[in-house]
Amino acid sequence: MWKLASVILLCKIMVAANPASAQQTLNLNTGGGPPFHTVEQTGFVDIVLQQAFRRIGVGVKITILPAERAMLNANAGIDDGETDRIAGLEKLYPNLMAIPEPVSNWKFVAFAKQVKFPTAGWDSLRPYSVGYINGAKIFEQNTPKTVHLTKVGSVAQLFKVLLHGRAQIVLFEAWQGLAYRRRQAADIQVGQVLIRFIIRDEPVTLIEQCDGVGQGLDRA
């Protein structure tokens, strides 16, 4: 079981600073999955963003990509932006900007097959082999450097390394991990919250659009 971290950080939609001003539909990407995002764009965050952008007359298409590729595409301008990222990444990816409006609450936890883990926070990972999805910045920043680490490219690969014994613990967002466990009927334990984030979304193109989307998200 994990105790809740005392610091609450912000996650945001990170959006390219200079997409085409005439564009009426923004192409955003995300490394998230069900229940927040689906291929059909029917996830919880998908719907919130669609409603918020609709209120300022802008369409939005949200594409699920591997986490690291999603960030690189947004920073390179291949896509207009990205959702579901922790605060401060605009310092590492200077072509992105952020608008702090809350969308959802994400809880990051440890999943295990056999290990019964203690309640001492990030340092409790030290005795175990650990896995997480490449590009998950919160885990890159907080996982102890001494652990035996496996990085993977997808949710399916993440739980595969757990179930096949290549990692004793894998780190992931709670609701998405539980949704995967339910779909796969997998025998996986989940710990209490390791750290919690308020997901905040940061659309967008022009300054006036940024202001408008912020207000739309506030009302959504």
RODO-2510 file (C-alpha; in nm, 4 decimals, decimal comma):
residues 220
     n   res          X          Y          Z
     1     m     0,0000     0,0000     0,0000
     2     w     0,1203     0,3518    -0,0784
     3     k     0,0590     0,6716     0,1143
     4     l    -0,0529     0,9866    -0,0682
     5     a     0,2273     1,2298    -0,1435
     6     s     0,1813     1,5672     0,0237
     7     v     0,2656     1,7687    -0,2865
     8     i    -0,0030     1,8027    -0,5535
     9     l     0,1384     1,8807    -0,8971
    10     l    -0,0421     1,9995    -1,2064
    11     c    -0,0763     1,8177    -1,5387
    12     k    -0,1578     2,0064    -1,8502
    13     i    -0,2337     1,9934    -2,2175
    14     m     0,0867     2,1138    -2,3761
    15     v     0,0198     2,2915    -2,7032
    16     a     0,2448     2,4063    -2,9866
    17     a     0,2967     2,7798    -2,9588
    18     n     0,2410     2,8685    -3,3235
    19     p    -0,0012     2,6413    -3,5111
    20     a    -0,1788     2,7806    -3,8181
    21     s    -0,4028     3,0650    -3,7028
    22     a    -0,6718     2,9807    -3,9565
    23     q    -0,7030     2,6245    -3,8370
    24     q    -1,0511     2,5355    -3,7123
    25     t    -0,9688     2,1880    -3,5834
    26     l    -0,6747     2,1248    -3,3539
    27     n    -0,4917     1,7924    -3,3650
    28     l    -0,3927     1,6970    -3,0116
    29     n    -0,2291     1,3768    -2,8961
    30     t    -0,2057     1,1925    -2,5678
    31     g    -0,0208     0,9028    -2,4148
    32     g    -0,3285     0,8237    -2,2037
    33     g    -0,5892     0,5542    -2,2559
    34     p    -0,9258     0,4286    -2,1244
    35     p    -1,1166     0,5505    -1,9335
    36     f    -0,9711     0,8966    -2,0039
    37     h    -0,9100     0,8520    -2,3765
    38     t    -1,0305     0,6030    -2,6372
    39     v    -0,9633     0,5558    -3,0077
    40     e    -1,3253     0,6614    -3,0677
    41     q    -1,2650     0,9794    -2,8588
    42     t    -1,5338     0,8795    -2,6092
    43     g    -1,3167     0,8856    -2,2975
    44     f    -1,3807     1,1191    -2,0049
    45     v    -1,1084     1,3699    -2,0909
    46     d    -1,1918     1,3434    -2,4632
    47     i    -1,5459     1,4592    -2,3915
    48     v    -1,4398     1,7405    -2,1576
    49     l    -1,1966     1,8786    -2,4158
    50     q    -1,4466     1,8523    -2,7003
    51     q    -1,7005     2,0487    -2,4980
    52     a    -1,4484     2,3138    -2,3942
    53     f    -1,3211     2,3730    -2,7472
    54     r    -1,6730     2,3703    -2,8911
    55     r    -1,7587     2,6666    -2,6703
    56     i    -1,5020     2,8795    -2,8528
    57     g    -1,5905     2,7446    -3,1974
    58     v    -1,2862     2,5205    -3,2412
    59     g    -1,2890     2,1487    -3,3205
    60     v    -1,0455     1,9044    -3,1658
    61     k    -0,9185     1,5626    -3,2692
    62     i    -0,7346     1,3602    -3,0036
    63     t    -0,5006     1,0797    -3,1069
    64     i    -0,3507     0,8196    -2,8727
    65     l     0,0255     0,7765    -2,9251
    66     p     0,3144     0,6269    -2,7269
    67     a     0,3953     0,8721    -2,4462
    68     e     0,7424     0,9812    -2,5602
    69     r     0,6406     1,0118    -2,9243
    70     a     0,3350     1,2163    -2,8248
    71     m     0,5527     1,4772    -2,6533
    72     l     0,8107     1,4892    -2,9319
    73     n     0,5420     1,5292    -3,1991
    74     a     0,3827     1,8194    -3,0130
    75     n     0,7145     1,9956    -2,9548
    76     a     0,8123     1,9508    -3,3199
    77     g     0,4815     2,0933    -3,4427
    78     i     0,3767     1,7671    -3,6095
    79     d     0,0666     1,7880    -3,3910
    80     d    -0,0811     2,1018    -3,2366
    81     g    -0,0412     1,9907    -2,8782
    82     e    -0,0660     1,7241    -2,6125
    83     t    -0,2858     1,6518    -2,3141
    84     d    -0,2200     1,4932    -1,9738
    85     r     0,1291     1,6106    -1,8811
    86     i     0,2823     1,7322    -1,5578
    87     a     0,3521     2,0998    -1,4974
    88     g     0,6911     2,2413    -1,5930
    89     l     0,7572     2,0358    -1,9062
    90     e     0,7322     2,3529    -2,1140
    91     k     1,0783     2,4305    -1,9747
    92     l     1,2141     2,1155    -2,1386
    93     y     1,0044     2,1524    -2,4554
    94     p     1,0235     2,5249    -2,5402
    95     n     0,7817     2,5112    -2,8343
    96     l     0,4952     2,4280    -2,5982
    97     m     0,2841     2,6482    -2,3749
    98     a     0,0437     2,5685    -2,0909
    99     i    -0,2887     2,6991    -1,9520
   100     p    -0,3773     2,5809    -1,5990
   101     e    -0,7415     2,4719    -1,6028
   102     p    -0,8335     2,1439    -1,4255
   103     v    -0,9875     1,8570    -1,6199
   104     s    -0,9504     1,5465    -1,4029
   105     n    -0,7665     1,3960    -1,1098
   106     w    -0,5014     1,1345    -1,1865
   107     k    -0,3651     0,8963    -0,9240
   108     f    -0,0376     0,7181    -0,9883
   109     v     0,0126     0,3823    -0,8183
   110     a     0,2212     0,0666    -0,8207
   111     f     0,0762    -0,2561    -0,9619
   112     a     0,2143    -0,5950    -0,8587
   113     k     0,1459    -0,9622    -0,9177
   114     q     0,2912    -1,1132    -0,6009
   115     v     0,4767    -0,8421    -0,4078
   116     k     0,3137    -0,6950    -0,0965
   117     f     0,4681    -0,3499    -0,0927
   118     p     0,5095    -0,1186     0,2117
   119     t     0,3906     0,2407     0,2610
   120     a     0,7155     0,4381     0,2518
   121     g     0,6775     0,6217    -0,0795
   122     w     0,9165     0,6265    -0,3737
   123     d     1,2070     0,4827    -0,1734
   124     s     1,0025     0,1670    -0,1196
   125     l     1,0700     0,0821    -0,4847
   126     r     1,4411     0,0268    -0,4189
   127     p     1,4275    -0,3495    -0,3395
   128     y     1,2239    -0,4325    -0,6501
   129     s     1,2575    -0,4537    -1,0238
   130     v     1,0340    -0,1798    -1,1661
   131     g     0,8708    -0,1086    -1,5001
   132     y     0,6949     0,1918    -1,6512
   133     i     0,6063     0,3289    -1,9930
   134     n     0,8815     0,5213    -2,1699
   135     g     0,8085     0,8945    -2,1662
   136     a     0,6156     0,8896    -1,8342
   137     k     0,7968     1,1919    -1,6927
   138     i     0,6643     1,1627    -1,3378
   139     f     0,8199     0,8179    -1,3033
   140     e     1,1412     0,9236    -1,4770
   141     q     1,1774     1,2039    -1,2226
   142     n     1,0901     1,0102    -0,9064
   143     t     1,1881     0,6458    -0,9454
   144     p     1,5080     0,5747    -0,7480
   145     k     1,8084     0,5432    -0,9796
   146     t     1,9228     0,2266    -0,8064
   147     v     1,6277     0,0079    -0,9046
   148     h     1,6460    -0,2505    -1,1810
   149     l     1,4369    -0,0713    -1,4434
   150     t     1,2486    -0,1838    -1,7527
   151     k     1,0927     0,0736    -1,9863
   152     v     0,8289    -0,0307    -2,2380
   153     g     0,6344     0,1320    -2,5178
   154     s     0,2703     0,0564    -2,4340
   155     v     0,0224    -0,0404    -2,1641
   156     a    -0,0018    -0,3945    -2,2997
   157     q     0,3767    -0,4328    -2,2851
   158     l     0,3830    -0,2851    -1,9337
   159     f     0,1517    -0,5469    -1,7866
   160     k     0,3093    -0,8203    -1,9947
   161     v     0,6460    -0,7659    -1,8260
   162     l     0,4683    -0,7773    -1,4890
   163     l     0,2714    -1,0938    -1,5585
   164     h     0,5756    -1,2673    -1,7106
   165     g     0,7968    -1,1808    -1,4147
   166     r     1,0321    -0,9368    -1,5879
   167     a     0,9343    -0,6702    -1,3329
   168     q     0,8023    -0,7160    -0,9799
   169     i     0,6222    -0,3800    -0,9797
   170     v     0,4966    -0,1583    -1,2614
   171     l     0,4013     0,2073    -1,2217
   172     f     0,0949     0,3489    -1,3929
   173     e    -0,2104     0,5707    -1,3504
   174     a    -0,4674     0,3973    -1,1288
   175     w    -0,7885     0,4181    -1,3340
   176     q    -0,6175     0,3264    -1,6597
   177     g    -0,4458     0,0325    -1,4931
   178     l    -0,7705    -0,0878    -1,3391
   179     a    -0,9448    -0,0572    -1,6764
   180     y    -0,6739    -0,2727    -1,8355
   181     r    -0,6959    -0,5280    -1,5540
   182     r    -1,0706    -0,5530    -1,6024
   183     r    -1,0471    -0,5916    -1,9806
   184     q    -0,7830    -0,8624    -1,9509
   185     a    -0,9193    -1,0284    -1,6346
   186     a    -0,5597    -1,0170    -1,5103
   187     d    -0,4543    -1,1256    -1,1602
   188     i    -0,2881    -0,7986    -1,0592
   189     q    -0,2789    -0,6192    -0,7230
   190     v    -0,2964    -0,2414    -0,6985
   191     g    -0,1470    -0,0307    -0,4222
   192     q    -0,2860     0,2868    -0,2699
   193     v    -0,2023     0,6221    -0,4263
   194     l     0,1699     0,6831    -0,4697
   195     i     0,1230     1,0416    -0,5853
   196     r    -0,1788     1,2397    -0,7052
   197     f    -0,2143     1,5001    -0,9784
   198     i    -0,4863     1,7346    -1,0868
   199     i    -0,4868     1,7026    -1,4641
   200     r    -0,4935     2,0428    -1,6248
   201     d    -0,5375     2,1165    -1,9917
   202     e    -0,3438     2,3664    -2,1901
   203     p    -0,4845     2,4320    -2,5269
   204     v    -0,3828     2,6297    -2,7793
   205     t    -0,3098     2,8505    -3,0761
   206     l    -0,3565     3,2266    -3,0389
   207     i    -0,3606     3,4159    -2,7088
   208     e    -0,7334     3,4869    -2,7382
   209     q    -0,7989     3,1176    -2,8037
   210     c    -0,5964     3,0275    -2,4958
   211     d    -0,8117     3,2566    -2,2858
   212     g    -1,1300     3,1224    -2,4396
   213     v    -1,0435     2,7585    -2,3867
   214     g    -0,9415     2,8266    -2,0300
   215     q    -1,2852     2,9717    -1,9662
   216     g    -1,4478     2,6822    -2,1501
   217     l    -1,2648     2,4280    -1,9378
   218     d    -1,3595     2,6180    -1,6241
   219     r    -1,7273     2,5771    -1,7171
   220     a    -1,7043     2,2232    -1,8612
***
